[in-house]
């Protein structure tokens, strides 16, 4: 399996300097990703319509989101750090795949999974205020664990959701919850 995607992003940001009114500025740019992996069947239980798989994968993401340089009312120059970051991910996913036996639609498939990843960022993310740099510590290398479920209800409707937890150095940690729906016309 190989997946490639390209995304243009536009963000509206707010900065609130100490004792200053909130001010807004924009971030914009392109993010580009390529991912490859392979799915290997480990076992199958045909009486229960369940199969077990292992799926190693790798991904590279180039992040070209560039902030506008913003000057606060007091003259402080505020700009983001981390443009041009390359994020790499190496992971493995264990899946349980099955057919929804309650459904009369033969295209109704579901699978649940547990996934472990190692993520690396080539640059630190942060902000520079008049040349004083503040970066997010612990995000350069993180371990990640995810639990999720995905389902194809019919030929047009897919749903998914997962919960994840990332941990890095310097006490960095992040919890993630994602839910999604995809309907094809």
TIPA-287909 format. One line per field, with one value per residue: residue in three letters; y, z, x of N, C-alpha, C, O in turn. Coordinates in Angstrom, 2 decimals. Example, Ala and Ser with C-alpha at 12.3 -4.5 7.8 and 13.67 -1.06 7.14 Angstrom:
# TIPA-287909
aa	(ala|ser)
nnorth	(-5.69|-2.25)
nup	(7.80|7.08)
neast	(13.19|12.85)
canorth	(-4.50|-1.06)
caup	(7.80|7.14)
caeast	(12.30|13.67)
cnorth	(-3.30|0.03)
cup	(7.80|7.87)
ceast	(13.20|12.90)
onorth	(-3.32|1.14)
oup	(8.46|8.04)
oeast	(14.24|13.41)
//
This chain:
# TIPA-287909
aa	(unk|unk|unk|unk|unk|unk|unk|unk|unk|unk|unk|unk|unk|unk|unk|unk|unk|unk|unk|unk|unk|unk|unk|unk|unk|unk|unk|unk|unk|unk|unk|unk|unk|unk|unk|unk|unk|unk|unk|unk|unk|unk|unk|unk|unk|unk|unk|unk|unk|unk|unk|unk|unk|unk|unk|unk|unk|unk|unk|unk|unk|unk|unk|unk|unk|unk|unk|unk|unk|unk|unk|unk|unk|unk|unk|unk|unk|unk|unk|unk|unk|unk|unk|unk|unk|unk|unk|unk|unk|unk|unk|unk|unk|unk|unk|unk|unk|unk|unk|unk|unk|unk|unk|unk|unk|unk|unk|unk|unk|unk|unk|unk|unk|unk|unk|unk|unk|unk|unk|unk|unk|unk|unk|unk|unk|unk|unk|unk|unk|unk|unk|unk|unk|unk|unk|unk|unk|unk|unk|unk|unk|unk|unk|unk|unk|unk|unk|unk|unk|unk|unk|unk|unk|unk|unk|unk|unk|unk|unk|unk|unk|unk|unk|unk|unk|unk|unk|unk|unk|unk|unk|unk|unk|unk|unk|unk|unk|unk|unk|unk|unk|unk|unk|unk|unk)
nnorth	(-1.17|2.23|5.64|8.96|12.38|15.82|18.95|22.12|24.67|27.13|29.21|31.13|33.04|34.05|36.30|37.15|39.42|40.14|42.29|43.51|44.12|41.47|40.26|39.48|37.16|35.41|32.00|30.04|27.60|24.66|21.17|18.07|14.61|11.26|7.83|4.45|0.97|-2.40|-5.07|-7.96|-11.09|-12.73|-14.69|-16.47|-16.74|-18.37|-19.18|-17.23|-15.02|-13.40|-11.92|-11.69|-9.32|-7.91|-4.82|-3.17|0.15|3.17|6.72|9.92|13.35|16.52|19.74|22.70|25.07|28.44|31.19|34.50|37.31|38.94|42.04|43.22|45.70|47.05|46.89|44.49|41.86|39.00|35.70|32.46|29.31|26.51|25.98|24.06|21.66|18.18|15.43|12.20|8.92|5.74|2.73|0.17|-1.79|-3.69|-5.54|-6.42|-7.74|-7.75|-8.89|-7.29|-9.15|-8.68|-7.09|-6.89|-6.03|-6.85|-5.35|-4.26|-3.72|-3.98|-2.95|-3.21|-1.84|-1.73|0.39|1.21|3.77|5.47|8.75|11.32|14.62|16.90|19.52|21.93|23.12|26.35|29.75|33.01|35.95|39.08|37.99|36.37|33.09|30.56|27.25|24.22|21.83|18.39|17.37|16.57|13.82|11.30|8.76|6.83|5.60|4.08|3.37|2.13|2.18|1.33|1.56|0.38|1.15|0.88|0.96|3.71|5.00|5.59|5.29|6.38|6.26|7.13|6.89|8.28|8.45|10.37|10.49|12.14|13.46|15.61|15.73|15.94|15.29|14.16|13.89|12.40|12.54|11.39|11.60|10.57|10.89|9.72|10.27|9.14|10.38)
nup	(0.00|-0.71|-0.03|-0.92|-0.18|-0.49|0.99|1.42|3.78|5.84|8.51|11.12|13.59|17.02|19.07|22.34|23.97|27.11|29.02|26.74|24.13|22.41|19.31|15.79|13.37|10.39|9.31|6.68|4.03|2.47|3.04|2.61|2.08|2.10|2.28|3.09|3.31|4.38|4.44|6.28|6.59|9.58|10.82|10.50|11.18|9.89|10.55|12.25|10.69|10.90|10.69|11.32|11.28|10.59|10.24|9.15|8.73|7.12|7.09|5.60|6.14|4.83|6.06|5.11|6.22|6.52|8.62|8.67|9.40|12.37|13.91|17.08|18.77|20.46|19.09|19.12|17.36|16.15|15.23|13.77|14.29|12.68|10.11|7.14|8.30|8.47|9.12|10.30|10.47|11.89|12.17|13.58|13.18|14.63|13.57|13.78|11.67|10.38|9.11|9.27|10.63|11.22|9.24|6.01|3.87|1.93|1.74|4.15|6.33|9.19|11.32|14.13|15.91|17.28|17.59|17.32|17.24|16.26|16.17|14.50|14.37|12.24|12.86|15.52|16.94|17.50|18.72|17.92|19.55|19.03|18.50|20.69|21.38|21.83|22.25|21.71|23.94|23.92|21.74|19.57|19.27|19.61|21.20|20.37|21.03|19.84|19.80|17.88|15.70|12.61|10.03|7.24|6.27|4.05|0.41|0.08|2.59|5.18|8.45|11.23|14.13|16.74|19.66|21.09|22.48|23.04|23.95|25.02|25.53|28.31|29.79|27.96|26.71|25.05|24.40|22.14|20.28|17.69|15.34|12.50|9.39|6.19|3.22|0.06|-2.96)
neast	(0.84|0.47|0.33|-0.33|-0.60|-1.53|-1.82|-3.29|-3.14|-4.69|-4.50|-5.95|-4.57|-4.14|-2.45|-1.52|-0.01|1.62|-0.28|-1.23|-3.64|-5.40|-4.15|-4.29|-2.94|-1.84|-1.26|-0.01|0.25|1.70|1.37|2.87|2.65|3.89|3.28|3.98|3.31|2.62|0.31|-0.05|-1.56|-2.25|-3.84|-7.00|-10.46|-12.89|-15.47|-16.39|-16.16|-13.80|-10.58|-7.06|-4.48|-1.20|0.43|3.04|4.40|5.66|6.16|6.60|6.43|6.37|6.41|5.32|4.28|4.01|4.41|3.01|5.04|4.51|3.87|3.51|1.47|3.20|5.55|6.94|8.40|6.90|7.30|6.85|8.53|9.96|9.19|9.34|9.84|10.52|8.70|9.02|7.67|7.56|5.94|3.76|0.87|-1.68|-4.40|-7.87|-10.12|-13.39|-16.60|-19.71|-22.03|-24.67|-25.62|-27.16|-25.78|-23.10|-20.81|-20.26|-17.92|-15.78|-13.11|-10.95|-8.17|-4.81|-2.09|1.34|3.74|6.76|7.78|9.56|10.77|12.38|12.91|12.57|9.52|8.22|8.29|9.48|10.18|11.09|13.62|14.09|13.93|11.53|10.88|8.98|9.49|10.51|9.08|10.51|11.27|8.96|7.02|4.17|0.90|-2.00|-5.52|-8.14|-11.07|-12.53|-14.94|-16.81|-19.80|-21.44|-21.22|-20.86|-20.52|-18.26|-16.87|-14.82|-12.70|-10.42|-8.34|-5.48|-2.15|0.68|4.12|7.05|10.39|11.41|9.04|6.98|3.74|0.79|-2.63|-4.91|-7.90|-9.82|-12.44|-14.28|-16.08|-16.86|-18.42|-19.22|-20.34)
canorth	(0.00|3.50|6.75|10.28|13.46|17.19|19.74|23.54|25.08|28.56|29.34|32.46|32.93|35.18|36.44|38.05|39.82|40.53|43.67|44.04|43.57|40.36|40.62|38.32|37.01|34.21|30.97|29.39|26.82|23.32|20.00|17.00|13.36|9.98|6.76|3.11|-0.10|-3.69|-5.79|-9.40|-11.83|-13.62|-15.82|-16.23|-17.60|-18.24|-19.36|-15.96|-13.95|-12.53|-12.16|-10.94|-8.80|-7.02|-3.83|-2.21|1.28|4.33|7.92|11.17|14.52|17.81|20.78|24.00|26.10|29.63|32.27|35.90|37.96|39.83|43.03|43.65|47.16|47.62|46.75|43.17|41.03|37.63|34.80|31.04|28.54|25.11|25.85|23.14|20.46|16.87|14.51|10.80|8.00|4.30|2.13|-1.15|-1.85|-5.02|-5.35|-7.48|-7.33|-8.61|-8.50|-7.08|-10.23|-8.15|-6.33|-7.65|-5.45|-7.59|-4.39|-3.74|-4.25|-3.25|-3.47|-2.50|-1.95|-1.11|0.85|1.83|4.55|6.36|9.95|12.19|15.92|17.40|20.87|22.25|24.08|27.38|31.14|33.98|37.28|39.95|37.17|35.46|31.88|29.63|26.07|23.19|20.77|17.02|16.99|16.14|12.38|10.87|7.46|7.01|4.41|4.39|2.35|2.68|1.36|1.88|0.76|0.71|0.76|0.46|1.44|5.16|5.56|5.07|6.01|5.97|6.96|6.57|7.63|8.07|9.12|10.56|10.85|12.51|13.89|16.86|15.68|16.17|14.27|14.69|12.95|12.68|11.89|11.73|10.97|10.97|10.34|9.96|9.84|9.30|10.55)
caup	(0.00|-0.78|0.02|-1.06|-0.11|-0.51|1.65|1.64|5.05|6.18|9.91|11.74|14.92|17.92|20.04|23.43|24.76|28.48|29.15|25.43|23.54|21.49|17.91|14.92|12.20|9.62|8.90|5.46|3.33|1.95|3.70|1.62|2.76|1.39|3.26|2.51|4.28|3.84|5.35|6.28|7.36|10.58|11.05|10.09|11.74|8.88|11.15|12.87|9.71|11.49|10.29|12.12|10.40|11.09|9.18|9.35|7.79|7.28|6.51|5.61|5.95|4.74|6.54|4.57|6.74|6.81|9.26|8.41|10.53|13.00|14.84|18.06|18.89|21.13|18.20|19.22|16.17|16.50|14.07|14.09|13.99|12.34|8.69|6.41|9.10|7.91|10.18|9.88|11.36|11.68|13.08|13.34|13.57|14.72|13.22|13.73|10.60|10.31|8.38|10.16|10.34|11.42|8.04|4.77|2.87|1.94|1.78|5.51|6.97|10.35|11.97|15.27|15.86|18.20|16.75|18.02|16.29|16.69|15.33|14.60|13.68|11.93|13.42|16.70|16.73|18.53|18.34|18.19|19.86|19.00|18.50|21.83|20.87|22.77|21.48|22.40|24.35|23.98|20.56|18.49|19.16|20.47|21.06|20.26|21.09|19.41|19.71|16.99|14.97|11.33|9.45|5.97|6.47|2.72|-0.61|0.13|3.92|6.06|9.71|11.96|15.36|17.50|20.78|21.09|23.50|22.67|25.04|24.60|26.62|29.02|30.30|26.91|26.46|24.30|24.18|20.85|19.98|16.33|14.82|11.12|8.51|4.77|2.37|-1.35|-3.77)
caeast	(0.00|1.18|-0.61|0.26|-1.57|-1.03|-2.85|-3.06|-3.74|-4.76|-4.88|-6.05|-3.99|-4.25|-1.37|-1.91|1.15|1.29|-0.74|-1.62|-4.86|-5.17|-3.94|-4.39|-2.08|-2.17|-0.30|-0.49|1.26|1.42|1.91|2.96|2.93|3.93|3.25|4.03|3.19|2.21|-0.58|0.17|-2.57|-1.66|-4.74|-8.37|-11.51|-13.95|-16.79|-16.79|-15.87|-12.79|-9.20|-6.08|-3.43|-0.15|0.64|4.12|4.31|6.54|5.57|7.36|5.57|7.06|5.50|5.70|3.37|4.82|3.64|3.31|5.69|3.53|4.42|2.52|1.31|4.38|6.69|7.56|8.29|6.51|7.28|6.90|9.74|9.68|8.84|10.21|10.06|10.21|8.32|9.02|6.95|7.72|4.97|3.18|-0.54|-2.30|-5.80|-8.87|-11.01|-14.56|-17.81|-20.85|-22.98|-26.02|-25.98|-27.39|-24.87|-21.83|-19.71|-20.21|-16.71|-15.29|-11.92|-10.40|-6.71|-3.90|-0.99|2.47|4.55|7.83|7.74|10.74|10.69|13.72|13.04|11.77|8.44|8.22|8.03|10.53|9.68|12.28|14.82|14.11|13.29|10.90|10.46|8.22|10.42|10.03|8.30|11.40|11.09|7.86|6.40|2.72|0.08|-3.37|-6.55|-9.15|-12.04|-12.94|-16.00|-17.44|-21.20|-21.90|-20.28|-20.67|-20.34|-17.21|-16.70|-13.63|-12.39|-9.31|-7.78|-4.05|-1.36|2.08|5.01|8.40|11.28|11.09|7.68|5.99|2.73|-0.35|-3.73|-5.55|-9.17|-10.24|-13.64|-14.45|-17.11|-16.58|-19.52|-18.89|-21.55)
cnorth	(1.23|4.62|8.05|11.32|14.80|18.06|21.20|23.94|26.59|28.65|30.80|32.30|34.20|35.15|37.46|38.33|40.28|42.01|44.30|43.42|42.42|40.88|39.35|38.36|35.66|33.29|30.34|28.59|25.44|22.27|18.85|15.71|12.20|8.89|5.42|2.08|-1.37|-4.40|-7.29|-10.08|-12.79|-14.88|-15.45|-17.24|-17.45|-18.44|-18.08|-14.76|-12.93|-12.93|-11.24|-10.58|-8.03|-6.09|-2.88|-1.06|2.34|5.52|9.07|12.31|15.76|18.89|22.14|25.11|27.29|30.71|33.63|36.41|38.98|40.78|43.46|45.17|47.81|47.45|45.40|42.37|39.59|36.80|33.36|30.41|27.11|24.89|24.93|21.88|19.21|15.95|13.10|9.97|6.57|3.63|0.75|-1.16|-3.31|-4.82|-6.61|-7.00|-8.29|-8.03|-8.34|-8.11|-9.80|-7.46|-7.26|-7.15|-6.16|-6.66|-3.77|-4.41|-3.37|-3.81|-2.57|-2.74|-1.33|-0.80|1.49|2.51|5.24|7.50|10.78|13.46|16.45|18.79|21.00|23.24|25.11|28.74|31.97|35.33|38.20|39.16|36.25|34.24|31.02|28.46|25.09|22.03|19.40|16.52|16.43|14.63|11.96|9.43|7.66|5.65|4.82|3.14|2.92|1.64|2.08|0.97|1.29|0.21|0.28|1.02|2.92|5.69|4.82|5.93|5.54|6.79|6.32|7.48|7.29|8.85|9.18|10.96|11.12|12.90|15.18|16.90|15.91|14.99|14.95|13.58|13.38|11.88|12.34|10.92|11.44|10.23|10.68|9.40|10.14|9.34|9.78)
cup	(0.00|-0.84|-0.10|-0.94|-0.03|0.05|1.77|2.90|5.21|7.60|10.30|13.18|15.72|18.87|21.08|24.27|26.14|28.54|27.83|24.97|22.60|20.06|17.08|13.80|11.57|9.45|7.64|4.83|2.96|2.82|2.70|2.34|1.78|2.45|2.53|3.63|3.59|4.88|5.18|7.14|8.30|10.78|10.61|10.76|10.83|9.47|11.80|11.93|10.25|10.96|11.11|11.20|11.19|9.93|9.56|8.33|8.13|6.59|6.63|5.31|5.92|5.09|6.10|4.98|7.17|7.46|8.68|9.62|11.07|13.94|15.78|18.14|19.57|20.31|18.25|17.95|16.61|15.22|14.53|13.65|13.65|10.90|7.99|7.19|8.28|9.09|9.61|10.94|10.92|12.67|12.68|13.91|13.58|14.54|13.40|12.76|10.56|9.49|9.42|9.81|10.55|10.15|6.86|3.65|2.98|1.98|3.17|6.26|8.15|10.77|13.13|15.26|17.09|17.38|17.64|16.97|17.01|15.68|15.57|13.79|13.47|12.52|14.67|16.28|17.85|17.96|18.70|18.42|20.04|19.15|19.70|21.45|22.01|21.96|22.37|22.69|24.32|22.76|19.44|18.23|20.13|20.17|21.10|20.32|20.76|19.47|18.83|16.39|13.68|10.75|8.13|6.09|5.18|1.70|-0.51|1.50|4.74|7.32|10.36|13.23|16.03|18.67|20.81|22.19|23.01|23.90|24.48|25.80|27.25|29.51|29.25|26.83|25.80|24.12|22.92|20.75|18.58|15.96|13.37|10.40|7.09|3.97|0.92|-2.16|-5.06)
ceast	(0.89|0.14|0.17|-0.84|-0.84|-2.15|-2.39|-3.80|-3.67|-5.29|-4.97|-5.60|-4.19|-3.06|-1.81|-0.68|0.71|0.93|-1.17|-2.94|-4.49|-5.06|-3.95|-3.36|-2.38|-0.96|-0.87|0.63|0.78|2.09|1.82|3.37|3.01|4.07|3.28|3.93|2.75|1.36|-0.36|-0.90|-1.85|-2.50|-6.14|-9.29|-12.72|-15.35|-17.30|-16.58|-14.87|-11.41|-8.29|-4.91|-2.38|0.22|1.79|3.99|5.36|5.87|6.56|6.39|6.44|6.05|6.00|4.75|4.22|3.96|4.00|4.09|4.71|4.26|3.30|2.49|2.52|5.66|7.38|7.31|8.02|6.51|7.46|8.20|9.31|9.27|9.84|10.53|9.74|9.93|8.34|8.31|7.23|6.78|4.53|1.77|-0.97|-3.79|-6.61|-9.93|-12.19|-15.67|-18.92|-21.92|-24.43|-26.53|-26.22|-26.48|-23.51|-20.62|-19.55|-19.06|-16.32|-13.95|-11.52|-8.90|-6.05|-2.65|0.08|3.35|5.70|7.85|9.00|10.49|12.09|13.97|12.18|10.68|8.48|7.90|9.26|9.87|10.88|13.57|14.96|13.27|12.76|10.37|9.71|9.17|9.74|9.28|9.18|11.27|10.00|7.48|4.90|2.03|-1.35|-4.24|-7.64|-10.07|-12.38|-14.01|-16.49|-18.87|-21.84|-20.90|-19.97|-20.23|-19.29|-17.16|-15.41|-13.48|-11.19|-8.97|-6.30|-3.37|0.08|2.88|6.40|9.24|10.78|9.64|6.60|5.03|1.52|-1.38|-4.48|-6.84|-9.59|-11.48|-13.82|-15.56|-16.73|-17.76|-19.17|-20.19|-21.43)
onorth	(1.26|4.54|8.22|11.15|14.88|17.93|21.48|23.59|27.24|28.21|31.62|31.51|35.29|34.10|38.49|37.56|40.73|42.87|45.50|42.32|42.41|41.80|38.27|39.43|34.85|33.73|30.13|28.86|25.10|22.45|18.68|15.71|12.17|9.01|5.28|2.30|-1.41|-4.34|-7.82|-9.68|-13.56|-15.98|-14.28|-18.42|-16.51|-17.90|-17.87|-13.62|-11.73|-14.12|-10.15|-11.41|-7.57|-6.53|-1.87|-1.28|2.40|5.35|9.20|12.24|16.02|18.96|22.68|26.00|27.17|31.10|33.87|35.99|39.79|40.37|43.99|45.84|48.97|47.82|45.17|42.22|39.01|37.13|33.08|30.91|26.57|23.76|25.02|21.11|19.20|15.71|12.83|10.27|6.24|3.92|0.23|-0.60|-4.07|-4.02|-7.73|-5.97|-9.50|-6.84|-9.15|-7.96|-10.50|-7.25|-8.30|-7.78|-6.06|-7.12|-2.83|-5.52|-2.15|-5.00|-1.36|-3.71|-0.53|-1.62|2.22|1.91|5.56|7.27|10.92|13.39|16.46|19.20|20.29|24.07|24.78|28.87|31.68|35.80|38.12|39.60|35.42|34.34|30.79|28.64|25.14|21.33|19.27|15.36|15.86|14.21|12.23|8.95|8.56|4.68|5.79|2.02|4.08|0.43|3.31|-0.24|2.50|-0.99|-0.62|1.52|3.36|6.75|3.61|7.14|4.43|7.87|5.11|8.67|6.14|9.79|8.16|11.67|10.43|12.70|15.77|17.98|16.07|13.83|16.14|12.46|14.57|10.70|13.54|9.73|12.59|9.12|11.81|8.21|11.29|8.44|9.80)
oup	(0.65|-1.61|0.53|-1.53|0.44|-0.36|2.16|3.08|4.78|7.88|9.85|13.93|15.16|19.40|20.75|25.18|26.33|28.17|27.78|25.40|22.05|19.65|17.58|13.34|12.15|9.43|7.54|5.07|3.12|3.28|2.03|3.12|0.77|3.39|1.46|4.75|2.38|6.07|4.08|8.28|7.89|10.89|10.37|10.90|10.98|8.94|11.89|12.34|10.08|10.82|11.53|10.45|12.30|8.78|10.23|7.21|9.24|5.63|7.63|4.36|6.87|4.50|6.64|4.19|8.08|6.93|8.26|10.74|10.32|14.68|15.35|17.63|19.30|20.76|17.50|17.51|17.36|14.25|15.53|12.76|14.28|10.49|8.23|6.80|7.49|9.94|8.56|12.14|9.74|13.87|11.62|14.97|12.66|15.25|13.22|12.99|10.69|9.20|10.33|8.82|10.10|10.00|6.73|2.59|4.01|2.23|3.34|6.77|8.11|10.60|13.11|14.68|17.82|16.58|18.58|15.94|18.19|14.47|16.71|12.64|14.40|12.67|14.84|15.40|19.01|16.88|19.66|17.59|21.04|19.82|19.73|21.22|23.01|21.08|23.60|21.77|24.65|22.73|18.48|17.08|21.33|19.05|21.79|19.74|21.31|19.22|18.99|16.55|13.65|10.95|7.91|6.03|5.20|2.09|-0.97|1.56|4.98|7.27|10.09|13.37|15.92|18.67|20.58|22.76|22.60|24.78|23.57|26.94|26.77|29.63|29.59|26.86|25.98|23.75|22.66|21.08|18.32|16.24|13.06|10.76|6.81|4.04|0.58|-2.05|-5.87)
oeast	(1.93|-0.81|1.21|-1.91|0.30|-3.30|-1.26|-4.96|-2.72|-6.41|-4.17|-6.18|-4.39|-2.71|-2.40|-0.35|-0.42|1.72|-1.43|-3.29|-3.39|-5.76|-3.64|-2.96|-3.11|0.18|-2.08|1.81|-0.39|3.21|0.80|4.32|2.30|4.86|2.67|4.40|2.54|1.65|-0.47|-1.13|-0.98|-1.97|-6.44|-8.96|-13.50|-16.31|-18.51|-16.79|-15.06|-11.11|-8.70|-4.40|-2.63|0.30|1.54|3.53|5.88|5.12|7.27|5.62|7.18|4.97|6.97|4.44|5.04|2.93|5.13|3.83|4.17|5.16|2.27|3.39|2.83|6.74|8.32|6.17|8.81|5.84|8.12|8.88|8.40|9.02|11.05|11.41|8.80|10.79|7.74|8.35|7.15|6.82|4.88|1.50|-0.66|-4.40|-6.12|-10.56|-12.01|-15.70|-19.04|-22.64|-25.34|-27.73|-25.57|-26.40|-22.85|-19.50|-18.77|-19.20|-16.51|-13.68|-11.73|-8.41|-6.65|-2.21|-0.23|3.67|5.63|7.92|9.45|10.05|12.90|15.13|11.19|10.88|8.75|7.33|9.97|9.09|11.59|14.50|15.87|12.06|13.45|9.53|9.79|9.60|8.56|8.87|8.67|11.17|10.10|7.60|4.41|2.51|-1.86|-3.78|-8.02|-9.89|-12.49|-13.98|-16.58|-19.13|-22.69|-19.85|-18.91|-19.60|-19.39|-17.38|-14.94|-14.06|-10.98|-9.27|-5.90|-3.94|0.64|2.38|6.86|8.84|9.81|9.06|5.43|5.45|1.28|-1.04|-4.66|-6.89|-9.69|-11.56|-13.55|-15.93|-16.32|-18.06|-18.85|-21.03|-22.36)
//
